[in-house]
Amino acid sequence: MEIAGIISAIVIGIVIGVLGRLVVPGRQHIGILLTILVGIVAALIGSAIANAFDVADTNGIDWIEWLIQIGLAALGVAALDRSTAHR
């Protein structure tokens, strides 16, 4: 992967992580770095799932892929919030 691909994955991960965090109701007790990390992982896994279902490359904006990624980020943020809340 080239440096441009890594930078774009980080930027997309930030956006996905923040959107996923906004979807989860209430206050989350995880930091911004974990949110970004969850977003990057959700973006990569969401892209793989969208490719598997052949909905990744559509004409215009890939809304289904974005929804999958944001949903995965929301699940990741909620899971991390629950795991850190009991500490």
N, C-alpha and C positions, 0 to 999 in steps of 0.2 A: 504494500500500500504506500502510495506517495504521500508527501507531507501535506499536499492540498486535500487529499482524501481524509487524512487524520484530523486536520483542522475542521473540515466540514462535518465530520462525525461528531466532533466535540461541540460545535455550534448547534447542530441539530439535536444532540443529546441535551444541551442546556435548555433549548426550547421545549423539547418533549418532557424533560424532568419538571420544569416549571409548570407546564400545562397539566401534567399528571398530578402534581402537588395541589393545584387549584381545584381539581376534580374531587379530591378527598375532602370531606367535610371536617370542620374543626381545625384545631391547631396541631401541627405535627411537631414532634420533638426530635427531629433529625436536622443536621446541618445542611448547608448549601452544597458542600462537596459531595455528601452522600446523595443528595437530590440530583446533582449533575451525573454522578456515576450511575444511578438508577436510570436516568434518562438515556445515557449512552447505551447501556445494556438493553433497555427497552426498545430503543431505535434499531439496534442490530437484530434482536430477536424478532421484532415486529416486521422488519423488512424480509427476514427469512420466511416468516409465516405468510406474508403477503405474496412472496414469490411462489411458495408451495401451492397456494390457492389461485395463482395466476391472476392476481388483482394488483400487482405492484406497478405495472406499466400501463397506464390508461391515458387517454387523450385529456390533457388539462391537468388539474390538480388531482393527486392520488388520495382522495378523501378516505377511502377504506383503509389504506395503509396507515394514514395518520391516525385514524380512530383506533386501529389495532395497537399502534405504538403508544398512544396516550393512555389507553386502557391498561396496557402492561405496566406503564410507568406509575399509574395510579395504584395498581395492585402492589407494585414494588415499594412505593412510598408508604402505603398502609401497612404492609408486612414489616417493614423496618421500624415504623413508628410503634407498632405493637411490641416488637421485640426489645426496643429500647425503653419503652414506658415502664416496664417491670423492674428495671435496674435501680 
